């Protein structure tokens, strides 16, 4: 029993709140207590059963004894002692019944002792990783408390999601938009394995990301324990860097290495935190890590010989075309200047959509399956292709039949699928600046900008003709994105999902200065809405839009409540055709029967209202303008559900 000297008295019950012969859990400071009312007396016991930590406050008083709800061990409701003379009782604390309620006397809490996870969280923040998406649970509580302390100091933003898969997607989108890593957090076992899809999305799209996993105690690793999964093995393929944090680790250095790997390799880093390690006291005067002196300049200059070959090829070209991929997104100022200097048309991959405005005199839109006939026409008419930061996926369809100059920061990406004429290893911005310098006044290419304008006119005429398509089964996609073109602000970030909605977005929406996020190489359905949350965390001052189908949104629909909780003003355009339409299309193309692609959906607009957001439902084209206006003007999270025809994409 605690001495009554130097106690703080904390009110834990209202008068008459606890009936006779009952027990209740109360929280006093940071302590959970089992309060009993037995034989006319209030008593306070430590709520944790000494055997497995069972919550005695959730037990019951039976035959004069307090029974643990987990395994049935008994304790006296007032003394905390077990019957039979055993010595495994629970501590009790002084109680006073006053006029205004029941008070418990506890020793004044000792100041927090800095832990190894405090040091690691401080290191993480010093490196600029100051946004964490995750779910707090029993095997990451010590780490979570360290993150909480950073948030309390205003150094970190924590966003609690409803599913760890959404956390990884959000962190991936954050990195794609900014080039900087965010973190995602899960517990041992299923919480961490739920992160894997989003981490693969980041990995294949070369986005830096930090995954933080709780784990069971080290003493039960191996023999098997509740929620134990071999996380080192589970993450071995996806993580470029994965390490377990041990008692003997150099904790700040481990976090330094994790983040350095993520940034420099543009890949996944992963740290595993066994439960008991998380609360180990840090060494006295332990210093947090920081990036100073750890990162060299990354402006990789190309080989002079390769650059000379590229210059020679471009000087001879009459109809060169620039193809820009996602990897060039932070070098667009230099690329646009190069294009303007020599009137070179610029097409993008789908992942690169929006990197050059569709209203720019040299912008030709998206190449490939999700693109426009403009881009493919210019590629096919080109005599040299300058490919910058593109992956050469079959979805894009960059032809190998033309002379190709390929520039990439990753040497293994050069000529990955077939030989290219001139592979150049270097940072794209550096290479483009050198090309501008060497090419000045020395190109004989044609001015293709009049052809760009003519081709756009042809395509816009075709798009306008599709606006009237109507089979009576919902709106056509062309009309949805035609309206969206008029209402989405130029500075918006648009996160798109996977499916027919995405193909239609690629064809019909014309970017001005918007940033577009997508699950590129992985093509993971469900990416869209969590990615919009990540975009909001990265750029809260920009308008944030999500474009999804009903299939994709259904996978993470409850994240709408996350947006409401944190006041994320995400504008969601949901195309509802009650079908996995892209899969139906592929089944038909493969001469299979259409099977198991239909969906049973709620009224999504009403669902949004139930979650606390604005919900708007459109079933007729005449309603689109007013609906988009309401969507954009609403101050908080909002959804525009459009009932669409699965065939009119």
C-alpha positions as CSV (number, residue, x, y, z in Angstrom):
1,X,0.0,0.0,0.0
2,X,1.2,3.5,-0.8
3,X,2.1,5.8,2.1
4,X,-0.3,8.7,2.6
5,X,2.6,11.2,2.8
6,X,3.3,13.3,-0.3
7,X,0.3,11.9,-2.3
8,X,-1.7,13.5,-5.0
9,X,-5.4,12.9,-4.6
10,X,-7.3,12.2,-7.8
11,X,-11.1,12.1,-8.1
12,X,-12.0,8.9,-9.8
13,X,-15.7,8.4,-9.2
14,X,-18.9,10.4,-8.8
15,X,-20.9,10.0,-5.6
16,X,-22.9,6.8,-5.8
17,X,-21.5,6.0,-9.2
18,X,-20.3,2.5,-8.4
19,X,-23.0,0.1,-7.1
20,X,-22.4,-2.3,-4.2
21,X,-20.5,-5.5,-5.1
22,X,-19.3,-4.2,-8.4
23,X,-15.9,-3.4,-9.9
24,X,-15.0,-0.7,-12.5
25,X,-11.9,0.4,-14.3
26,X,-10.9,4.0,-13.6
27,X,-7.9,6.0,-14.9
28,X,-5.9,8.2,-12.5
29,X,-3.1,10.0,-14.1
30,X,-1.4,7.3,-16.2
31,X,-2.6,4.4,-14.0
32,X,-5.5,2.1,-14.6
33,X,-7.1,1.0,-11.3
34,X,-9.8,-1.5,-10.4
35,X,-12.2,0.3,-8.1
36,X,-14.4,-2.0,-6.0
37,X,-17.4,-1.3,-3.8
38,X,-17.5,-4.2,-1.4
39,X,-18.8,-4.6,2.2
40,X,-19.7,-0.9,2.3
41,X,-16.1,0.1,1.4
42,X,-14.5,1.6,-1.7
43,X,-11.1,0.1,-2.6
44,X,-8.5,0.8,-5.3
45,X,-6.4,-2.0,-6.7
46,X,-3.9,-2.2,-9.5
47,X,-6.0,-3.3,-12.4
48,X,-3.3,-5.5,-14.0
49,X,-3.5,-9.1,-12.9
50,X,0.1,-10.2,-12.0
51,X,-0.1,-13.3,-14.2
52,X,-0.9,-12.1,-17.7
53,X,-1.9,-8.5,-17.1
54,X,-5.6,-9.2,-17.3
55,X,-7.8,-6.1,-16.6
56,X,-9.2,-6.8,-13.1
57,X,-11.5,-3.7,-13.6
58,X,-13.4,-5.7,-16.2
59,X,-13.8,-8.7,-13.9
60,X,-16.6,-9.4,-11.4
61,X,-17.1,-10.0,-7.7
62,X,-18.3,-13.5,-7.2
63,X,-18.8,-15.2,-3.8
64,X,-16.9,-12.3,-2.1
65,X,-13.8,-12.5,-4.4
66,X,-12.8,-10.4,-7.4
67,X,-12.3,-12.7,-10.4
68,X,-9.8,-11.9,-13.2
69,X,-11.7,-12.0,-16.5
70,X,-8.8,-13.6,-18.4
71,X,-8.1,-16.8,-16.4
72,X,-10.3,-16.7,-13.4
73,X,-7.7,-16.1,-10.6
74,X,-9.3,-14.6,-7.5
75,X,-8.3,-11.6,-5.3
76,X,-10.0,-10.1,-2.3
77,X,-11.8,-7.0,-3.5
78,X,-10.4,-4.8,-0.7
79,X,-6.9,-6.2,0.1
80,X,-5.9,-7.5,-3.3
81,X,-4.7,-10.7,-1.8
82,X,-5.5,-14.1,-3.3
83,X,-7.1,-16.8,-1.2
84,X,-5.0,-19.8,0.0
85,X,-2.1,-17.8,1.3
86,X,-0.4,-17.2,-2.1
87,X,1.8,-14.2,-2.5
88,X,0.8,-13.1,-6.0
89,X,-1.6,-10.4,-5.0
90,X,-2.0,-6.9,-6.4
91,X,-1.1,-3.5,-5.0
92,X,-3.8,-1.3,-3.3
93,X,-3.9,2.4,-2.9
94,X,-5.4,4.8,-0.3
95,X,-9.0,5.8,-0.9
96,X,-11.0,8.8,0.5
97,X,-14.8,9.2,0.2
98,X,-15.6,12.9,0.1
99,X,-18.8,14.9,-0.5
100,X,-18.1,15.4,-4.2
101,X,-16.9,11.8,-5.0
102,X,-14.3,9.1,-4.4
103,X,-10.6,10.0,-4.4
104,X,-7.5,7.8,-4.8
105,X,-4.1,8.8,-3.4
106,X,-1.1,8.2,-5.7
107,X,2.5,9.1,-5.5
108,X,3.4,12.1,-7.7
109,X,4.4,10.7,-11.1
110,X,8.2,10.7,-11.8
111,X,9.4,12.7,-14.8
112,X,9.6,10.8,-18.1
113,X,12.8,9.0,-18.6
114,X,14.1,9.5,-22.2
115,X,13.9,6.2,-24.1
116,X,15.7,4.8,-27.1
117,X,12.6,5.3,-29.2
118,X,12.6,9.0,-28.1
119,X,16.1,9.2,-29.5
120,X,15.0,7.5,-32.7
121,X,11.9,9.7,-33.1
122,X,14.0,12.8,-32.6
123,X,16.4,11.5,-35.2
124,X,13.6,10.9,-37.6
125,X,12.3,14.5,-37.2
126,X,15.8,15.9,-37.6
127,X,15.9,14.2,-41.0
128,X,12.7,15.9,-42.0
129,X,10.5,12.8,-41.6
130,X,7.7,14.7,-39.8
131,X,4.5,13.0,-41.0
132,X,3.4,9.6,-39.8
133,X,0.4,7.6,-41.0
134,X,-0.5,4.7,-38.8
135,X,-2.4,2.7,-36.3
136,X,-1.5,2.5,-32.6
137,X,-1.7,-0.9,-31.0
138,X,-0.4,-3.1,-28.2
139,X,3.0,-3.9,-29.7
140,X,4.0,-0.4,-30.7
141,X,2.8,1.6,-27.7
142,X,6.3,2.6,-26.5
143,X,7.2,3.8,-30.0
144,X,3.8,5.5,-30.4
145,X,4.5,7.4,-27.1
146,X,7.8,8.7,-28.5
147,X,6.0,9.9,-31.6
148,X,3.3,11.5,-29.4
149,X,6.0,13.5,-27.6
150,X,7.3,14.8,-30.9
151,X,3.8,15.8,-31.9
152,X,3.2,17.5,-28.6
153,X,6.3,19.7,-29.3
154,X,4.9,20.6,-32.8
155,X,7.6,18.7,-34.6
156,X,5.6,15.9,-36.1
157,X,2.1,15.3,-37.5
158,X,0.5,12.0,-36.8
159,X,-2.6,10.8,-38.8
160,X,-4.4,7.8,-37.3
161,X,-5.9,5.8,-40.2
162,X,-8.5,3.0,-40.2
163,X,-6.4,0.4,-42.1
164,X,-2.6,0.2,-42.3
165,X,-2.8,-0.4,-46.1
166,X,-4.1,3.2,-46.3
167,X,-1.2,4.4,-44.2
168,X,1.3,3.0,-46.6
169,X,-0.5,4.4,-49.7
170,X,-0.8,7.8,-48.0
171,X,3.0,7.8,-47.2
172,X,3.8,6.7,-50.7
173,X,1.7,9.5,-52.2
174,X,3.4,12.0,-49.9
175,X,6.8,10.9,-51.2
176,X,5.7,11.0,-54.8
177,X,4.5,14.5,-54.5
178,X,7.4,15.9,-52.5
179,X,10.4,13.6,-53.1
180,X,10.7,13.3,-49.3
181,X,9.9,10.3,-47.1
182,X,6.9,10.1,-44.8
183,X,6.5,7.2,-42.3
184,X,3.9,4.5,-41.8
185,X,3.3,2.7,-38.6
186,X,1.9,-0.7,-37.8
187,X,1.8,-3.3,-35.0
188,X,3.3,-6.8,-35.1
189,X,1.9,-9.4,-37.4
190,X,-1.2,-8.3,-39.3
191,X,-0.7,-4.6,-38.8
192,X,2.7,-4.7,-40.4
193,X,1.8,-7.1,-43.2
194,X,-1.1,-4.8,-44.1
195,X,1.5,-2.2,-45.0
196,X,3.1,-4.3,-47.7
197,X,1.0,-3.3,-50.7
198,X,1.5,0.4,-50.2
199,X,5.2,-0.2,-49.7
200,X,5.5,-2.1,-52.9
201,X,3.7,0.8,-54.6
202,X,6.4,3.2,-53.3
203,X,9.2,0.8,-54.2
204,X,8.3,0.3,-57.8
205,X,7.6,4.0,-58.3
206,X,10.9,4.9,-56.7
207,X,9.4,6.9,-53.8
208,X,11.3,7.1,-50.5
209,X,9.3,5.7,-47.5
210,X,10.0,4.7,-43.9
211,X,8.0,1.8,-42.4
212,X,7.9,1.3,-38.6
213,X,6.8,-2.0,-37.2
214,X,6.0,-3.1,-33.7
215,X,7.0,-6.6,-32.8
216,X,6.5,-9.1,-29.9
217,X,9.1,-9.3,-27.1
218,X,12.4,-10.6,-28.1
219,X,12.2,-13.4,-25.5
220,X,9.2,-15.0,-27.4
221,X,10.5,-14.5,-30.9
222,X,10.9,-17.8,-32.6
223,X,8.9,-20.2,-30.4
224,X,5.7,-18.4,-31.5
225,X,3.6,-15.8,-29.8
226,X,0.3,-14.0,-30.4
227,X,0.7,-12.0,-33.6
228,X,4.3,-13.0,-34.1
229,X,5.3,-12.9,-37.8
230,X,8.9,-13.1,-39.0
231,X,8.9,-9.5,-40.2
232,X,12.5,-9.6,-41.4
233,X,11.5,-12.3,-43.9
234,X,8.1,-10.7,-44.7
235,X,9.7,-7.4,-45.7
236,X,12.9,-8.8,-47.2
237,X,11.8,-8.4,-50.8
238,X,10.2,-5.0,-50.5
239,X,12.6,-3.2,-48.2
240,X,16.0,-2.0,-49.4
241,X,16.9,-1.6,-45.7
242,X,15.3,-3.6,-42.9
243,X,16.7,-4.0,-39.4
244,X,15.5,-5.0,-36.0
245,X,16.1,-2.5,-33.2
246,X,17.9,-4.4,-30.4
247,X,18.9,-3.6,-26.8
248,X,22.5,-3.2,-28.1
249,X,21.8,-1.3,-31.2
250,X,23.2,2.2,-31.8
251,X,19.7,3.6,-31.9
252,X,20.3,7.0,-33.5
253,X,22.6,5.5,-36.0
254,X,20.1,2.9,-37.0
255,X,17.5,5.6,-37.8
256,X,20.2,7.6,-39.6
257,X,20.9,4.6,-41.9
258,X,17.2,3.8,-42.4
259,X,16.3,7.3,-43.7
260,X,19.6,7.8,-45.6
261,X,18.8,4.6,-47.5
262,X,15.3,5.7,-48.2
263,X,16.4,9.1,-49.6
264,X,19.4,8.1,-51.6
265,X,18.0,4.9,-53.1
266,X,14.5,6.2,-53.4
267,X,13.2,3.0,-51.8
268,X,11.7,1.4,-48.8
269,X,13.4,1.4,-45.4
270,X,12.0,-0.6,-42.5
271,X,12.7,-0.8,-38.8
272,X,11.3,-3.4,-36.4
273,X,10.8,-2.5,-32.8
274,X,10.4,-5.4,-30.3
275,X,8.0,-4.4,-27.6
276,X,10.3,-4.3,-24.6
277,X,13.1,-2.5,-26.5
278,X,10.8,0.5,-27.2
279,X,10.8,1.7,-23.5
280,X,14.5,1.0,-22.7
281,X,16.0,4.1,-21.1
282,X,18.4,5.9,-23.4
283,X,22.0,6.3,-22.5
284,X,22.7,9.4,-20.5
285,X,23.3,12.4,-22.9
286,X,22.4,10.2,-25.9
287,X,22.3,12.4,-29.0
288,X,19.8,12.2,-31.8
289,X,21.1,11.8,-35.3
290,X,20.8,14.3,-38.1
291,X,21.5,14.6,-41.8
292,X,24.4,17.1,-41.5
293,X,27.5,15.6,-43.1
294,X,25.6,12.5,-44.2
295,X,24.3,13.4,-47.7
296,X,26.5,14.4,-50.6
297,X,25.2,16.5,-53.5
298,X,23.2,14.2,-55.8
299,X,23.7,16.1,-59.0
300,X,25.2,13.2,-61.0
301,X,26.9,14.5,-64.2
302,X,26.8,12.3,-67.2
303,X,29.7,10.7,-69.1
304,X,31.1,13.2,-71.6
305,X,31.2,10.7,-74.4
306,X,27.5,9.7,-73.9
307,X,26.5,13.4,-73.8
308,X,28.4,14.1,-77.0
309,X,26.7,11.2,-78.8
310,X,23.3,12.6,-77.7
311,X,24.2,16.1,-78.9
312,X,25.2,14.7,-82.3
313,X,22.0,12.8,-82.7
314,X,19.8,15.7,-81.7
315,X,21.6,18.1,-84.0
316,X,20.7,15.9,-87.0
317,X,17.1,15.5,-86.0
318,X,14.3,17.2,-87.9
319,X,11.4,16.0,-85.8
320,X,12.7,15.2,-82.2
321,X,10.2,14.5,-79.5
322,X,10.7,14.6,-75.7
323,X,9.1,11.9,-73.6
324,X,8.8,12.7,-69.9
325,X,8.2,10.2,-67.2
326,X,7.5,10.4,-63.5
327,X,11.2,10.3,-62.7
328,X,11.6,13.8,-64.3
329,X,8.9,15.5,-62.2
330,X,11.4,17.7,-60.3
331,X,13.3,18.8,-63.4
332,X,10.4,20.2,-65.5
333,X,11.6,23.8,-65.5
334,X,14.8,22.8,-67.4
335,X,12.9,20.4,-69.6
336,X,10.3,22.9,-70.6
337,X,13.1,25.5,-71.4
338,X,14.8,22.9,-73.6
339,X,11.6,22.2,-75.5
340,X,10.8,25.9,-76.0
341,X,14.4,26.6,-77.1
342,X,14.0,24.2,-80.0
343,X,10.2,23.9,-80.4
344,X,10.3,20.2,-79.5
345,X,6.9,18.5,-78.7
346,X,6.7,17.0,-75.2
347,X,4.6,14.0,-74.4
348,X,4.4,12.3,-71.1
349,X,3.8,8.8,-69.7
350,X,0.6,8.3,-67.7
351,X,2.6,8.6,-64.5
352,X,3.9,11.9,-65.8
353,X,0.5,13.3,-66.7
354,X,0.4,17.0,-65.9
355,X,4.2,17.6,-65.8
356,X,3.7,19.9,-68.8
357,X,0.4,21.7,-69.3
358,X,-2.0,20.4,-71.9
359,X,-2.4,24.1,-72.8
360,X,1.3,24.6,-73.5
361,X,2.0,25.1,-77.2
362,X,4.3,22.0,-77.1
363,X,2.4,19.8,-74.7
364,X,1.0,16.7,-76.4
365,X,-0.7,14.9,-73.5
366,X,-0.3,11.3,-72.4
367,X,1.3,8.5,-74.4
368,X,-0.1,4.9,-74.3
369,X,-3.3,3.2,-73.2
370,X,-4.4,6.0,-70.9
371,X,-3.5,8.7,-73.4
372,X,-4.5,10.7,-76.4
373,X,-4.0,10.2,-80.1
374,X,-1.9,13.4,-80.1
375,X,1.0,11.9,-78.1
376,X,1.1,8.7,-80.1
377,X,1.0,10.6,-83.4
378,X,4.0,12.7,-82.5
379,X,6.0,9.7,-81.3
380,X,5.3,7.8,-84.5
381,X,6.3,10.8,-86.6
382,X,9.5,11.5,-84.7
383,X,13.0,10.8,-85.9
384,X,14.6,10.9,-82.4
385,X,13.1,10.3,-79.0
386,X,14.7,12.0,-75.9
387,X,13.3,9.9,-73.0
388,X,13.7,11.4,-69.6
389,X,12.8,9.5,-66.4
390,X,10.5,7.0,-68.0
391,X,10.3,3.3,-67.3
392,X,9.4,2.0,-70.8
393,X,6.5,0.0,-69.4
394,X,4.3,-1.7,-71.9
395,X,1.4,0.4,-70.7
396,X,3.2,3.5,-72.1
397,X,4.3,1.8,-75.3
398,X,7.4,3.8,-76.2
399,X,8.5,2.4,-79.5
400,X,11.9,0.7,-79.8
401,X,12.0,1.4,-83.5
402,X,13.2,5.0,-83.2
403,X,16.6,6.3,-82.2
404,X,16.4,6.8,-78.4
405,X,18.4,8.9,-76.0
406,X,17.4,7.7,-72.5
407,X,18.4,9.6,-69.4
408,X,17.9,8.3,-65.9
409,X,19.4,8.6,-62.4
410,X,19.3,4.8,-62.0
411,X,21.9,3.0,-64.2
412,X,19.9,-0.2,-64.2
413,X,16.9,1.5,-65.7
414,X,18.9,2.4,-68.9
415,X,18.1,0.0,-71.7
416,X,16.2,-2.2,-69.2
417,X,13.8,-3.9,-71.7
418,X,15.7,-3.4,-75.0
419,X,18.8,-1.6,-76.2
420,X,18.7,2.2,-76.6
421,X,20.8,4.3,-79.0
422,X,22.4,6.5,-76.3
423,X,22.0,5.6,-72.6
424,X,22.9,8.4,-70.3
425,X,23.3,8.0,-66.6
426,X,22.8,11.2,-64.6
427,X,20.4,13.4,-62.8
428,X,17.9,14.5,-65.3
429,X,18.0,18.2,-64.5
430,X,21.8,18.2,-64.8
431,X,21.8,16.4,-68.2
432,X,19.1,18.7,-69.6
433,X,21.0,21.8,-68.6
434,X,24.1,20.5,-70.3
435,X,22.1,19.6,-73.4
436,X,20.7,23.2,-73.5
437,X,24.2,24.6,-73.2
438,X,25.7,22.4,-75.9
439,X,22.8,22.6,-78.3
440,X,22.4,26.4,-78.2
441,X,21.8,27.6,-81.8
442,X,22.9,24.3,-83.3
443,X,19.7,22.4,-84.1
444,X,18.0,22.2,-87.5
445,X,14.7,20.8,-86.3
446,X,11.3,21.8,-87.6
447,X,8.9,24.0,-85.6
448,X,6.2,21.4,-84.7
449,X,4.0,23.7,-82.6
450,X,1.5,24.4,-85.4
451,X,1.0,20.6,-85.7
452,X,0.5,20.3,-81.9
453,X,-2.3,22.9,-82.0
454,X,-3.9,21.2,-85.0
455,X,-3.8,17.8,-83.4
456,X,-5.3,19.1,-80.2
457,X,-8.1,20.6,-82.2
458,X,-8.9,17.3,-83.8
459,X,-8.9,15.5,-80.4
460,X,-11.1,18.2,-78.7
461,X,-13.6,17.9,-81.5
462,X,-13.7,14.2,-81.0
463,X,-14.1,14.6,-77.2
464,X,-17.0,17.1,-77.8
465,X,-18.8,14.6,-80.0
466,X,-18.7,12.0,-77.2
467,X,-20.4,14.3,-74.7
468,X,-23.8,13.4,-76.1
469,X,-23.4,9.6,-75.9
470,X,-26.2,8.2,-73.7
471,X,-27.5,4.7,-73.5
472,X,-29.8,5.4,-70.6
473,X,-27.5,3.5,-68.1
474,X,-25.7,6.5,-66.6
475,X,-23.4,9.3,-67.6
476,X,-20.6,8.9,-70.0
477,X,-17.1,9.5,-68.7
478,X,-16.3,12.2,-71.2
479,X,-19.0,14.5,-69.7
480,X,-17.7,13.9,-66.2
481,X,-14.2,15.0,-67.0
482,X,-15.4,17.8,-69.3
483,X,-17.1,19.3,-66.3
484,X,-14.1,18.6,-64.0
485,X,-11.9,20.5,-66.5
486,X,-13.9,23.6,-65.7
487,X,-14.0,23.3,-61.9
488,X,-10.6,21.9,-60.7
489,X,-8.2,24.7,-59.7
490,X,-4.9,25.0,-61.5
491,X,-3.0,24.4,-58.3
492,X,-4.8,21.2,-57.3
493,X,-3.3,17.8,-56.5
494,X,-5.3,15.0,-58.0
495,X,-4.9,11.5,-56.7
496,X,-6.4,8.9,-59.1
497,X,-7.2,5.2,-58.5
498,X,-7.0,2.2,-60.8
499,X,-9.6,1.1,-63.3
500,X,-11.7,2.5,-66.2
501,X,-12.1,5.7,-64.2
502,X,-8.3,6.2,-64.5
503,X,-8.2,5.5,-68.2
504,X,-11.0,8.0,-68.8
505,X,-9.2,10.6,-66.6
506,X,-6.0,10.1,-68.7
507,X,-7.9,10.7,-72.0
508,X,-10.4,13.4,-71.1
509,X,-9.0,15.6,-68.3
510,X,-6.7,18.3,-69.5
511,X,-4.1,19.3,-67.0
512,X,-3.1,23.0,-66.6
513,X,-0.8,23.1,-63.6
514,X,-2.2,20.3,-61.4
515,X,-0.1,17.6,-59.9
516,X,-1.3,14.1,-60.5
517,X,-0.6,11.1,-58.2
518,X,-1.2,7.4,-59.1
519,X,-0.2,3.9,-58.4
520,X,2.0,3.7,-61.5
521,X,4.0,0.5,-61.9
522,X,2.1,-1.5,-59.3
523,X,-1.4,-0.4,-60.4
524,X,-2.9,-1.1,-57.0
525,X,-6.6,-0.6,-56.8
526,X,-7.6,1.4,-53.7
527,X,-4.7,3.8,-54.0
528,X,-6.8,6.9,-54.8
529,X,-8.5,8.0,-51.6
530,X,-5.6,7.2,-49.2
531,X,-3.2,9.0,-51.7
532,X,-5.4,12.1,-51.4
533,X,-4.9,12.0,-47.6
534,X,-1.1,11.8,-48.2
535,X,-1.3,14.7,-50.6
536,X,-3.2,16.8,-48.0
537,X,-0.5,16.1,-45.4
538,X,2.2,17.1,-47.9
539,X,0.4,20.2,-49.3
540,X,-2.4,21.3,-47.0
541,X,-2.6,24.7,-48.7
542,X,-3.4,23.2,-52.1
543,X,-6.8,21.9,-53.2
544,X,-6.9,18.1,-53.0
545,X,-9.0,15.9,-55.3
546,X,-9.5,12.1,-55.4
547,X,-10.8,10.4,-58.5
548,X,-11.9,6.8,-58.0
549,X,-14.2,4.1,-59.1
550,X,-16.6,2.3,-56.9
551,X,-14.4,-0.7,-56.8
552,X,-11.3,1.1,-55.6
553,X,-13.0,3.3,-53.1
554,X,-14.8,0.3,-51.6
555,X,-11.4,-1.1,-50.5
556,X,-10.7,1.9,-48.2
557,X,-14.1,3.5,-47.9
558,X,-13.8,4.0,-44.1
559,X,-10.9,6.4,-44.6
560,X,-13.5,9.0,-45.3
561,X,-14.0,9.1,-41.6
562,X,-10.3,9.8,-41.2
563,X,-10.7,12.8,-43.6
564,X,-13.6,14.0,-41.5
565,X,-11.7,13.5,-38.2
566,X,-8.7,15.5,-39.3
567,X,-10.7,18.1,-41.4
568,X,-9.1,17.1,-44.7
569,X,-11.0,19.0,-47.3
570,X,-10.6,16.3,-50.0
571,X,-12.9,16.6,-53.0
572,X,-13.8,13.1,-54.1
573,X,-15.2,12.4,-57.6
574,X,-16.5,8.8,-57.5
575,X,-17.6,7.2,-60.7
576,X,-20.1,4.5,-59.8
577,X,-20.9,1.9,-62.5
578,X,-21.6,-1.0,-60.0
579,X,-18.9,-3.0,-61.7
580,X,-15.2,-3.8,-61.9
581,X,-15.5,-2.4,-65.5
582,X,-11.9,-2.7,-66.5
583,X,-11.9,-6.4,-65.6
584,X,-15.1,-7.0,-67.5
585,X,-13.5,-5.4,-70.5
586,X,-10.4,-7.6,-70.2
587,X,-12.6,-10.8,-69.9
588,X,-14.4,-9.9,-73.1
589,X,-11.1,-9.1,-74.8
590,X,-9.8,-12.5,-73.9
591,X,-13.0,-14.2,-75.1
592,X,-14.0,-15.2,-71.6
593,X,-17.4,-14.9,-70.0
594,X,-17.8,-11.8,-67.9
595,X,-17.9,-13.3,-64.4
596,X,-17.8,-12.0,-60.8
597,X,-17.2,-8.3,-61.7
598,X,-20.6,-6.9,-60.6
599,X,-20.7,-4.9,-57.4
600,X,-23.4,-4.3,-54.8
601,X,-23.0,-0.7,-53.7
602,X,-24.6,1.6,-51.2
603,X,-25.7,5.1,-52.1
604,X,-22.2,6.5,-51.6
605,X,-23.4,10.1,-51.2
606,X,-25.6,9.0,-48.3
607,X,-22.6,7.0,-46.9
608,X,-20.5,10.2,-47.1
609,X,-23.2,12.1,-45.2
610,X,-23.3,9.4,-42.5
611,X,-19.5,9.8,-42.1
612,X,-19.9,13.5,-41.6
613,X,-18.9,14.7,-45.1
614,X,-20.9,16.3,-47.8
615,X,-22.4,13.8,-50.2
616,X,-23.8,14.7,-53.7
617,X,-25.3,12.2,-56.1
618,X,-25.7,12.8,-59.8
619,X,-27.6,10.6,-62.2
620,X,-28.2,13.1,-65.1
621,X,-25.7,15.1,-67.1
622,X,-27.7,18.3,-66.5
623,X,-26.8,18.1,-62.8
624,X,-23.1,18.1,-63.2
625,X,-22.3,21.8,-63.3
626,X,-24.1,22.6,-60.1
627,X,-22.8,19.5,-58.4
628,X,-19.2,20.3,-59.2
629,X,-19.7,23.8,-58.0
630,X,-21.1,22.6,-54.7
631,X,-18.2,20.1,-54.4
632,X,-15.5,22.6,-54.9
633,X,-17.1,25.3,-52.7
634,X,-17.7,23.1,-49.7
635,X,-15.2,23.8,-46.9
636,X,-14.7,20.2,-45.7
637,X,-14.5,16.7,-47.0
638,X,-17.0,16.2,-49.9
639,X,-17.9,13.5,-52.3
640,X,-19.5,13.7,-55.7
641,X,-20.9,10.3,-56.7
642,X,-21.7,10.1,-60.4
643,X,-23.7,7.2,-61.7
644,X,-21.9,6.2,-64.9
645,X,-22.3,3.9,-67.8
646,X,-19.7,1.1,-67.7
647,X,-19.5,1.0,-71.5
648,X,-19.1,4.8,-72.1
649,X,-15.6,5.2,-70.9
